[in-house]
Amino acid sequence: MTSFGTSETHQADSATMSALSRQVGAVPLTDFITDLTRSVEGAVDSSTRRRAEYAEDASNYRVVPQVVVFPKTTADVIATLDVARSHRVPVTSRGGGTSQAGNSIGTGIVIDFSRHLGRILDIDPVEKIARVEPGVIMSRLQKASAPHGLTFGPDPSTKNRATIAGMIGNNSCGPHAISAGRTVDNTVEMDVVDGHGRRFIAGSSLDPVPGLAEIARSHLGEIRTEFGRFSRQASAYALEHLLPENGGNLAKFLVGSEGTLTTILEAVVSLGDLPKSPTVLALGYPDMFDAADAVPRVLPFGPLAVEGIDSRLIDMVRAHKGAGAVPELPAGSGWLLIEVAGNSAEEAVANAQLIADASGTDAYRIMPAGPEASTLWSIRADAGGLAGRTAAGDPAWTGWEDAAVPPEVLGSYLREQDELMRSYGVTGLPYGHFGDGCVHMRTDFPFDREGGVDTFRRFLMDAGRLVAKFGGSASGEHGDGRARSELLAIQHSPESIRALAEVKRLFDPDNLLNPGIIADPLPLDQDLRRPQAISIGTTDGGFSFSHDKGSFTNAVHRCVGVGKCRANISASGGFMCPSYLATKDEKDSTRGRARVLQEVTNGGLFADWDSPEVHESLDLCLSCKACSSDCPAGVDMAQYKSEVLHRTYKGRIRPLSHYSLGWLPTWGRALTALPGLTAVANAVLSVRPIARLVLAGGGMDPRRGMVRFNSERFSRWARRSVAPAVPHDYISSDDVRRGVRPQVLLWADSFSEYLSDAGAQAAVQVLEAAGFEVLLPESQACCGLTLISTGQLDAARSRLSRAMEVLAPYADKGIPIVGVEPSCTAVLRSDLRDLFPDDPRAGLIASRTSTLAEVLVESGIEVPDLTGRTIVVQPHCHQYSVLGYAADRSLLERTGATIRELAGCCGLAGNFGMEIGHYETSVAVAENALLPALRDAPADSIFLADGFSCRTQADDLADVQGVTLPELLLGVGTDGTRSARAARLPETARNGQRSLA
């Protein structure tokens, strides 16, 4: 096997290609790829960027493939395997790429089954089986079987991006395996091709593979004593299924073989009944050890799931998303989360109470199915990413994250594991499937320090010995892969290791199917990705990356590959990675982009900021910032993109759109300097041929509409309409009761000042009607949003410095700063601190900045009665990810209207959708949620969008005009016509009354 484990080999990629050429024989590598391209209908991609995207999965390892194949048909898969054998090139099968053990990366061909081969071929509700292609996303199968009252039971936390074939490869389990069984328990048969090129159906007989039964007979003693000893023994090959007393089932034997013996073309899996009235029981214990000790007490009651979770993980969630992100838990520092079913909700609650009575703790809480239970379960599902940082902010890694022991010894095992970790000076956050004795954990191995790799190796070897001492397995459901295959010699006798080798030779004599795993293990410290990376710190004018100790390298390595950005979501499913939802290309996922940026730090495939591959990878990033919230690891690709553009173009000529769109506030200030000039500009730009020329000349798509500038700046209107007031310290509720109105500063951003001020005008009236005294800044303060999104960070810092001078005196008095445009408000809450980490004014302003809804929600304000109406709500991505939408949602619910809140980006995203080359993707993103919702909405519905971009997109693509929240509260756009637009707000009395009806 060729090793890619050192920086030297990465620095000379040609040496890697030569090594592979030697491996595949005398045929040049280019001939091999040419043959592959001719033989396959789907895409064959050997580009440097693509190889970088597929060099890693969710593990610690980096292995650069020579080519990635995206088969469109089963014939493509077979042809790929034929070419690989003829040229003696290794093959690795890949589904969602969420393997934490390094078993979906390889040196030769990587076959991505998730792109095209994702069809559910048949569901038989009578036989309770489904026939599927290998790339079917597990949650899609669950959704398709649900109308029949059925489900696919094993459900790992990655179920909305993990593929069925990947689950079969690793024998995935998930929290409900304790009741629904593991993947092996739910696999009926498979259509496979082995290393000889033989295609056969693997079912309940061993007949398709001559010689396999003989291997089993020659190792009966070892198999009976060393394999299949408890449910979560997922290491090695499942030789127990070859035993005559177990029926000699070939399909079940192949489950968990990690693509080393066969390649799956189709699979038939069994379906189980959907559980009824699932209810969550949370049991609190003093620590995780006591929680683990209690597991045997609850198992006799037949729960659906028994999960363990540590207080440190809960603390990470609260720190990342706020205290309100975690439902109330019973007292304790370690919890068991138990799911219980019943024929009715009442019976499920009663069953939960029975478990609580026997649990050995008085600290418990029963949560019927609902938002709290779902939130708590989602926290557990995101644990793999959340645990990727310690409380001190250090990276935490996989490697020893999947150990399992019999549940009856779990508590004792955890105590000794904790002692082992202390002896090595490492920490981790344990969690996992405690009902099965399976423990997940990420550990802060010191990969970035001298001797860190040696610490990693020695710890894993000792950890392997410890789990063997307790009769356990180093792998409980993630597979052995590169991380744990070397540990098999600790867990098994030499005779058993020989049996594994004999099986491998029988199926794959040339060692081409995912080599280096299970039967021929590579060293577990070979090909580690993080030690290869060089340290890249901050730069003048750029982001501080303070959460990553001032290191761009640490920041981009936040991505641990869990792949939530690839989640199989629809219009109601989430915001993250809108471009991936549109293209289904790994290039356009947060993970794919992070992998490319990691290559810059690795210095391997490309090492420059201005490499075409880097900019191609970032091109379709909408900078929506949803990953900063939705990604469990906290990856903020919008910030990384801005930093890359900053470093690339610092002191150089930029793309045209950086000047036209990045300087939009400057153009707005110039064109609204005089009312007559504004009128002329709007008139000229309304002529469509002229508008197209201007758009094209500014690097924008000529199919886009042209903006219109305010005929009068908002600040000029405000000076006539808002009485001046002297700022005073923010008053208390007692002062309010004495008749003194609390002050708020309404901060109108550049979009409101120059382009669309209806929302800002309405905000003034709403705040005064709600009893607030509205203050306005003495001068306009721009946040530099358009400069940040185009990577003009020096200029953005200059703008923000001026903004802090204007806003800080109000923040210092405790006066809330109420933003109008969500994206600009989000800059004050997040990017401001990252650009000025050492300026106390930045933190002060961030802490005082609020949305309008956050100020109004506790004010007792009356809202219009919109009972019987429908409001289609498009939250701005930056509000969703940085500010939150809970307060807005609360106000809207008070109207009595039917609220259809969209979950997904509008697709315009500021400058993105305007730029040449982005139009098609922008429209495709809009089709994820926005456009279908507008088409399907009732004729008298109201479209609500506080974001200027969101309203522009709806107007541009659907001819639907939106209103902002303050306009809605004033009744604007509620007259029964969905496309009604109020060019200017009607004059209304500002008398301080609370009623807006």
N, C-alpha and C positions, 0 to 999 in steps of 0.2 A: 504493500500500500504506500502511496505517496503521502508524505506528511506535509501539512500546511501549517504546522504549529509554531513557526518562528517568523519573526519579522523579516529575516533575510529572504526567505522564500517568497514573501509577499512583495518585496521590493523588486523582484524580477519575475514578472508573471510569465515571461517566455520560458523560464526554467521550469515552471510548473507544467506548462504545455509540453515541454520536451519530456518531462518525467512521465506524463500520462501517455505520450506517444510511445515511449519505451514499454509501458505497461500493456498497451493494446497491440503491440507488435510492430511490424515494419510499416504498416499503413499509416501515412501522415494523418494528423488530426483533422486537417481540412477536408480530406477525403471522407473521413468518418462523418463529419457534419454534413457534407454534401449528400452522402448516401441517405442520411437521416431525413434531410429536407425533401429529397425526392420521394421518400417512402411514406411520408406522413402528410395528411390533409391539414391537420392543425398547425399551429405556429411552432416553429423551431427557432429558439432565440439564444444566440451565443454572445449577445452584446455584453459589454463590461457592466453596464448598469444592471441588466437583468441578473447577471451572475452574482452581483453584490446583493441584490434583494433576496436571493435564494441561498446565500452562503450561511445563513443562520436560521434557526427556528426559535423556540422559546427557551433554549438551553444556554449554557455558558460557551458553546463551541462555535467556531467559525471555520467552515470548510467550503472552499470556493468550487462550485461545479463548473464543468466546461460548457454545458448547454442545458437549457430548460425547455421541455417539450410540453405543449398544451394540447393533448389529444382531443379530437372532436368525437371520435367513435371508438368502439372496441377494436375495430380493425387497425386504427392508429396505434393503440397500445401494443397490439401484437406485432405490428411492423416495427415499432420502436425497440421492442425486446429482441426481435430478430436481428436488427442492425447491431444492437449492443453485443449480442453473442458473436456475430460474425467478426466484429472488430475488437472483441474482448474488452468492452468498456463497462465499468460498474453502473448499476442502475439503482436509484433510490426513489421509492414511491412517496408522494407527499399529498396530504389532504389540506387541512387548514393551516398546517405549519405550526401547530401549537405544542409540539412535543417539547417537554422539559428535560428530556434525557439525551437529545442530540441524535434521534433516530430518524429524522426526516431531512437530513443534509448528507451530501456525498460528493465525491471527487469527479464523477463522470456525468451521467445523465440524471437530472431530477425530472420526474414526471409529475406534473401538477394536475391531479384529477378534479380539483374543485372548480375549475373554470368552465368546463363544458359538460362533463359526465356526471351531472347531478340530478338525473331524472328518477322519480319514483315510478317504476314500471308497472306495479300492480299492488293493490291491497285487497286481500281476501278476508273480509270480516268474519266469515264462518270458520275458516281454518285459523284465523287470527295470525296471519303471516303477511309479510310484505316483501316484494322483490324490488331491489334497488340497484342503481348504478353506484360505483364506489365513491363518487364525489357528492352524494346526497348529504346535505347538512342535517344533522340530527334533529334540530328543532323543527325543520320543515317536515320531517317524517312524523313527528309528534302532532304537528298541526293538521296534517293530512289524515291521520288516523283518529283524531279526536271526534269528528262527527259520528264515527262508529262506536264511540264509547271506549276506544282503545288508545294505547300509547306504547311507545318504545321505552321500557323502564329505565335502563341505565342512563343517567343524565349528568355527565360531568359539568363542571362550572362553565366550560367552553362550548356548551351544547349548541349555541347559536352561531358557531363558526366551525366546530369540529365535524369532520365527515364520518360516515358510517365505516368506511374502509379503514380510516385512521383509528377509529375506536376498536375495530377488530384487530388491527395490528398491535395495539397496546393492551388489549383486554381492558378497556376503560370501564369504570364503575360508576363513580359519582355518589351523591348522598343517598339515593334511593336503592342502591344495589343491595342493601341489607334486606329489603323487602321484595324488590323487583328482580333481583339477580344481577350478575355481572354481564358484560357483553357476551362472554362465552356461554352463559346460561341461556342467552337469547339468540344464538346463532344456529341456524338450521342447516344451511349448506352454502357453498360458494362455487362459482365458476372461476377457475384459477389457471395460471400458467406457471410452471416451475422453471428452474434454471436450465433444464435440458431443452426447454421449448415445448414440453408436453402440456396440452390443455386438457383439463378433466374437471369433473364435478366432485368436489370434496363434500361428502355427506357423512352418513352414519357408519360407513364401512371403510376399512383400510385397503381394500382391493385396488383402488386406482394407483397406488404407489407400491410396486413390488419391492420387497425387502424391508419394509417398515415394521411389519409384524415380527420379523426375525430379530431386528434390533431390540424390540421391546422384550422378546423372550430371553435374549441374552443378558438383559439388565433388570430382570424382574425384581431382584432384591433391593437394588438401589432405588428403583422407581417407587416401589411400595413404601419405602421408609423415608425417602427424601423429598418426594413431590406430592403436591395436593394435600398438604398437612392441615391447612386452614384456608379460609375463603380468600384472603387477600395475599396469598403467596403467588405473586405475579412474575417472579423472576424466572429466567431461563425459558426453555420450551416446556409446554404443558404435557410432559411425558405421561402423566397419570391417565390421560385420555386414550393412551395406547393399551392400557391393561385390559385383559379379557373381562375381568369383573366389572369394568366400566364401559363395556360395549365396543371398545376399539373404534372410537368416533374420530374420523379424520378431520372433519370440519372443526370440531372443538379443539382438537390438537393444534391446528394451525392458528387458532386465535391466540394472540400474544406473541407471535413469531416475528413481528416487527418488519415484515417485508423481506426477511432473509431467506425464506424458503420458497415462496410463491408470490405472484402478483395477482391481485384480485380484479376480476372483470365485472362480476355481478355478485350479489349476495342475497340470500333469503333469510330474513330474521323473523323472530316471533314477536307478537304484540300481546300486551297484557291489558287488563281492565283498568280504566282510569280510577284512581282512588276517589272515594266520596268524602266530601266535607273535610278536607285536610285542615287541621288545626295545629298551631305551633305552641309548644310548651317550652318555656325557658326556665332552666334550673340553675340557680346560682350557688357557687361553692367558693371557699376561700382562695383556691388557686386551681391551676389546670390539673395538677396531680390528683387532687381530691375529686375533681370532675371526672377524671379518667377512672378512678377507683369505683365510681358509682355506676359505670356502664353495665356491669353484669346484673345490677339490680333492675335495670329498665328493659333489658333485652327480652325477658320472658313475656312481656306484654305485647310483643309483635309490632313495634312502631314502624312507621314508614321510613324514617330516617333518624339517625342519632349523630349530630355533629358537635364537635368541640371547638370552642373559640376562646381566645385569650383576651384579657382586658387591654393589653398593649395594642392589639389590633383594633379594638374599639376606639382607643385613644387616637390612633392614626386616622381613623375615619373622621372623628370629631375635629382633629387638627386640620384635616384636608378640606372638609365640607361644612364645618360648623357643628355646634352642639346639637342643634335640632335635626341633624341628619341621622341620628341614632334613636330608635324608639326606646322607651323606658325599659330598662332591664332590672331584674331582681338583684338584690345586694350580692356582691361577690367580685372576685377577680378572675374567675374562670367559669364558663357556662357550658351546659349542654343544651343544644337546640334540638328539640325532638318534635318530629311531625307525626301526628296521630290522625287516623281516619275513623269514620263511623257512618252508619247508614243515614244519619241526620246530623245536623250541626250540634244538636243537643247531646246526641250519643258520642260524638267526637270529643266534645268538651268533657263529658263524663269519663271517657277513656283516658283523657289527659289527666284528669284529677286522680284516677287510680294510679297512674305512673308517679305523679307528684307525691302521693301518699307513701309510696314505696321507695322514693328516691334518696332518702337520707338527708334531705335538706328542707328547711321551712321557707327558703327563699325561692319563690317561683312565680311565674306569671303565665297565664293562659291567654293566647291571642288567636281568636277565630280568624278564618280566612278574611283578608282585607289588606288595606295599605300598610299597616304596621308590620304584619307578618311578612308581606312581600318585601318590604324594605329590609327587614332583618335578614331574610334569606338572600337578598341581593348583595348585602354586605359580605356574607359568607362566600357568595359566588365570586366576588371581586377580590377575595383575600390574596390570591396569588400576585396581583399587581400591587395591592395596598401594602403588602409585606415587603415590597421591593426596596423600601427605605427604612432604616432604623429610626428610633426616636431622635437620635443625634443627627440624622440626615445622611448617614453613610449608606452606600449601596448595599443591598442584601441580595444574595445570589441563590440560584438553584444548585443542585448537585446532591445534597442530602435532603430532599424534600418529599420523599415518597416511601419512607420506611413503614412497615406494617408488622405487627406482632399479634398473637392471639389476644382478643379483648380482655381476657381474665388477668393478663399480666401487664396491661397497658400502663397503669399508674406507676408500677415499679420500673418499667422500662423508661418512662419519661423522666423519672427522678435521676436515673443513672445517665441518661442522655444529657440532662441539664448539667450534671457534674462534669461530664466529658467536655461540654462546651466551655464551661468555666476554666477548665484546665488548659484549653487552647486560647482563651481570651477572646472568644467569638460569642455573638449573641444571635438570637433568632426568635421569631414569633410563631409558636406552634399552633396549629389548627388542623382540622381535617375530619375524616369519617371515623369518629371514635367508636361508633357501633360496630365497625369492622376491624378496629384496631389499627387503622391507617392514619399516619401522621404526616401532614404537610408542613413545610417550614422553609423559609429563606434565611440564609446565614450571611453575616457580613465578613466573608472571607477577604483578607487584605490583598486583593489582586494587584492593587496599584502601589504596593510597597515591596521593597526588596525582601525576598524570602516568602512572599505571599503564596506563590504556587506550591512551594514545598509544604507550607502550613495546610493548604487545601488538600494535598495528597495524603499527608499523614493523618489528618482528621478523618477523611473518608475511609481510609483503611481501618482506623480504630472504630469508627462508627459501624462499619461492616461487621467487625468482630463482635461488637456489642449487640447488634440486632440478631446475629447468629446465636449468641449466648441465650437469648430469650426465645429461641425457636422461630424467629421471624424471617422476614424477607426484605432485602434492600429496596425492592420495587413492589408497591402495592397496587398500582394501576397505570403508571406512566411508562412502564417498560424499562428495560435495562439500558439500551442505547449506548452511547459513548460514556455516559456518566457512571454506570454501575456494572457493566458487563465484566470488568476486571475483578469485581468483588464476588463473582460467582464461585471462584475457586476457594473462597473463604466459607461460603455457605454449603458447598457440596463436596462430596468425596471425589478423588481422582477418577474413580470408575464412572461416576455420573458425568463428569466433564468430558470423558471419552465418549460417552453415549451422545452428548450434545454434538460433538464433532462428527460422529458417524451419521447422525441425522442430517447435518448440514451437507456433508459430502453426498448423501443419497439424493437430496433435492437439488443441490447447486454445486456440482463438482468443480466448476471453474471459479467459484467464489465471486460471482458478479452481482448477486442480489444483496444490496446493502451490506457490503463487507465491513469488517471491523467491529461487529456487534454480536453479542451472545457467544457464539461458538469460536470466534477468532478475535477476541477483544483487543482493541487498542488501549494503550495506557490512558487512564482516566484523566490525566493532566495534559494530554496532548491536544493541540488545536484550540486551546482556550482563547476566547476573543479579547477579553478585557486586558490581560497582561500585554497584549500586542500594542495597545493604544498609547500614543504619546499624549502628554499633557498640553492642552490648548486652553489658555486662560482667557480673560476678558481683554477687550481692546478699547482704546480711547473712543468715547462717544457711544459705545455699544451697551448691551445689556449686562447687568452685573452677575447674573446667574447665582445670586446669593443663596438660593435654596440648594445649590449644587457646589457650594464652597468656592464660588468664583471660577468654576471650570466649565468651559463649553464641552469638553470631553465627558465629564460626569453627566452633564445635561443630556447629551444625545444618547448616552448609554443608559439613561433611565428606561428606555424601551427594552423590556425583557422579553418581548415577543408573544405576550399572551393573546394578542390578536383580537381584542374586543373591537378594534377599529374595522375589522372585517365581519362584524356580527351581521347575521342574516336578518336585517330589520327592514321594515316598510315605513309607510307614511306615519305610523303611530309608534315607531320603535325607538327613535333616538336621533341625535344631531351629528354625532361624530363621523368624520370622513365622508362628507356628501359626495365628493368626486369619486370615491371608491364605490359608493352605492350606484353611481351613474355608469361607471366603466367596468366594474368588477375586475379591475387589474391591480395586482399587488403594488405596482408602481404608485398608485394613487391612494394607498392606505397610509395611515400614520406610521405603521410599522415599516413598510417599504421605504418610505422617505428616511426614517431613522436609520435603517440599515445603510443607506447610501451615505448619509452624513457620518455614520460610524466609520465608513471606509476612509473618509477624509482624515479622521484621527488615527486610523490604523496605518495610513500611508501605504496601502497595498495596491488596489486596483486603480485608484486615482487619488491624488493627494492635494489638489488645488481647489480653492474656493470657486474659481471660475471654470472648473471642469464642466464641459457640456453635460455630462451625466448628472452632475449635481443640480444644475438648473433645469434640466429636463424632468428630474424627479420632483422638484419643487413647483414646477410650472402650474400644475392644476390644483395646488393647495389653495383653498379659498381664504385662508387665514381666518377661519370662523372661530377659532379658539375652543371649539367644543371638546377637542382632545384634552385640553387643560383641565376639563371637568370630568369628562366621561372616561378617559383613559385611567385605569386604576393606578398606573405608575406615575401619573401626573405629567406626561409628555405634553409640552406646549409647542406644537409644530409651527404655529403662527409666529411665535417669538424666534424660533430657530431660523425660519425663513427670512424674517426681517434682519436677523444678525448676519446671515449669509449674504444677503443683498448689500448690506452695509459694508461688509468686508470686501466684497467683490468690486463694488463700484466706487469705493472711497477714492476721491481724487480723479475719477475717470468719467468719460461720457456715459450717460445712462440711456436706457430705452426711452423712447418718446413719451410713453404713457406715464413715466415717473415725473415728467415735467407737466404734462397736461392734467393728470389726475392727482399726482402727488402734491402739486401746487394749487389744487382747486381752491382752497381758501384765499390764496393770493389773487387768483383771477376773480373770485367773487368780490373781494375787497375793492379791486380796481374797477370792475364793471358796475358796482353799486355805489360808487363814490358820488355820482350825481344822478338824480332821478331821470333826467333826459337821456343820459348815456345808457342807463339800464333799459329804457324803453327801446332805444335804437338797437341795442345788442339783442334783446329778445325778439324784436321784429326781424332782424337779419337772420338770426339763428333758427327762426321758425320756417324759413324757406328751405324745403327739404333738400334740394340739390346742394345748397350752401352748407347745410348741416352735415350732409354726408362727406363733403370735402373737409370740413373742419374736424370731423370725427376721425377720418382716415389720416389726416395730417398730424393728429395728436396721438396716433398709435391705438386708436379705438375702432371698434367694429362699426362700419357705416350702417349696419342694420339696426343699431340702437337709436333710441330717441335722444334728442338733445335736451339738456336741462334748461329750465327757465329760472332766471334770477329774480329775487324779490324786487318788486317795484319800489319798495322802501325797506331799508334795513330794519330788522326787529328792534334794535337799540333806539332808533329814532322814534319808532312808534311807542316804545316803552317810555321814553322821556316825556312824551305828551300824556301818556295814559296812567303811569304809575307815580303816585306821590312820593317824593324823596323822603327818606327816613334815615335817622342816625343809627348805626349798628350798636346794639347793646348785647351784653352777655345773654346767652340763651336762658329764658325764664322757666320757672318751674310750673307744675300743674296748679299749685296754689295761686300763682300770679294770674294764670288763665281764669281761674274762678273769680278773681277780683276784677276781671274785665280787661286785663292787659293782653294784647294779642302777641303770641310767640312769633318771632321773626324767622324767615327762611330766605336764603339767597338763591334766586333763580338764575342758574348759569346757562345762558344760551350759547351753544357751540356755534361753530362756523356754518354748519348746515342750516341751523335755525336762523342765524344772522343774515345769511346771504341767499339761501336757496328755498327754504320752505319754513315759514315762521308761524303757520297756523297752529301747530302744536304748542309753540312757545307762548303765543297769545292766549290760547285756551288755558294753559297752565297757570298764567297769571290770574285769570278769572276764577279758576277752580280753587286755587290756594286761598284767594281772598274770600271766596264764598265759604270755604271751610274754616275761616276764622284766623288765618295767618296774615301777618304783615309781610308783604313781599318786598325784598330788597333786590337791587340789581347791581352788578359790578360797576365800578366807576369807568372801566374801559373793557373792550372786548378781549377775551382770553381764549386763545386757541390751544387745544390739547395736542395738536400735531398728529392726529390719527392718520391722515392720508400720507404723511411723511413716514410714520412708523411702518405702515403696511407696504410701502415701497422701499423700505430699508434706508431712508435718508435720516439716519439716527442723529447725526450731528445737528441738522436743522431742527429735528423734533425736540432735541434737548434744549435748544435755544428757545423754541416756542413755549415749551413747558416751564422753563425758567421764568419767563415773563408771566405765564399763567399762575405760577406759584406766588409771585409778587402780588398779583391781583387778588388771589383767593385766600392766601394764608391768613391775613388779618381777620377775616370772617371766621375761618376755621378755629383760629386761636380764641375767639370769643365763644366757641361752642355752637355757632350758628350752622344749622344744616345747609349743605350745598346741594341743591336739587338740580339734577341734570335733566335735559330734555331728550337729546339723541342718545339711545342706549349705548352705542359703540363708543361715543366720546365719554360718557359717564363711566364706562368700564375702564377707559384709559386712566382716569383719576384713581380708580379703585385698585388697579393692578399694575399696569405698565409704568406708571409714574414712580412707584416704589422701586421697580426693577431698574429704572434708568437713573434714579437718584437714591441709592441705598444709604448714603451717608448724610443725606439732608433731612433733618427732623421735620421739615415742613411737608415733605412728601408723605410720610406716614400720617401726619396730622390731617392733611387734606383728604387722604384716602379714608381715614376713619370717620370723617364728617360728611363724606359724599353719599347721597341717597338718591333713589329713584323717586319719582312723584308718588307712586303707589305706596312706597315704604313710609312716606310722610303722612299720606292720607288715610291709610288703613286703620289707624288707631284714633282718627280724629272724630269719628261718629258722623261722617259726612253722609248725606242722603244721595242716593243714586237714582237715575231714571228707572222707571218700571218698564222693562222690556220683555215681560212675560209673553211667550208665544213667538218670540223672534229668535233667530239664530245668529250668533256672532262667530265668524270664522276668525280665529286668532293666530297670527304669525308672530311668535316671539322672536325678537332679534337674537341671533346666535351669541353675540357677546353678552347680552343680558342673561340668557340661559346659562352661559358658562361661567360668568364672573359675578353678576349681580343677583341672579335668581329671579324667579317669576312668581313666587308664592304670594307676595302681596298683591300683585296685579290680578292673579287668579281669584283671590279672595274678594276683591272689589267687583270683579265681573260676575262672580256667582251671586252677589247681592242683587243684581239687576233682574234675576229671575229668568234670564234668557238661556237658551240651550247653547252651551259653550263647546265649540269644536276647536280645541287647541292643537295646532299642528306641531309635530315633532320632526323637525328637519329644516335645513337651511333653505332660504328662498332661491338661492343660486346666483344672485347678483353679487352679494358680499363686497360692497364698496367698489373698488377699482377692478376686481377680478372679472366680473361679467361684462365690463365695458371694454376690456382689452382685446385687441385682435388675437385670434386663435383660441378664445375662450367661449365664444358664443354658443357653440353646440353643447359643450359641457354645462354651461350655465342653464340652458334650457332643459337639458336632461336632469339636472339637479332639481329644477323647479317641478319636474314631472314626478319626483319622489313623493312630494306632499302638497305643495302649494297649488299647482295648476289643477290636479284632480279635485282638491277640496273646493276650489272656486267654481269648477264646472258642476260639481254635484250639489252645491249649496242651494237652498231655496231662493226664489227670486227676490224676496224682500230681506234677505240676510244682510248683515253688516260685516264688512271686512275691516278688521282692526290690526294695524301694524304701526308700532312706534318708530320703527327703523326707516329712515329715508330710503335706503336701498330696497327694503322689502316692499314699500309702497311703489317705488319706481319699477320694480320687476313685475308686479301685478298689473300696473298700468301699461307697461311696455308689451307684455306677452298676453294678457287677458283682457285688456281694456277695462279693468276694474280699479276704481279709485278707493283708496283706503282712508281711514280716519285714525287719529291717534287716541290714546286713552283719555287725555283731557278733553278732546273734542267730543268723544262719546259721552263723557259725563255732562257736557253742556247740551247734549241732544243733537249735535251736528252729525249728519249722516244717518239719523235714525228715522227719517221720514218715509221709509218704506221702499226706497230705491237703492239698490246695492251699490250702484256706480255714481251716486251723488257726490259731488265735490263742492266744498265751500272754499271759494277762492280767498276770501277774507272772512274773518269771523264777524257775525253780527254784533253790533254794539249791545252790551248787556250791562246792567247796573252792577257795580262792584261795591256792594254795601255791607260785605262781611257776613251776609246770611249764609247758613249752612245748606239750605235746600237748593238743589240745582234743577229740580223738576220744572 
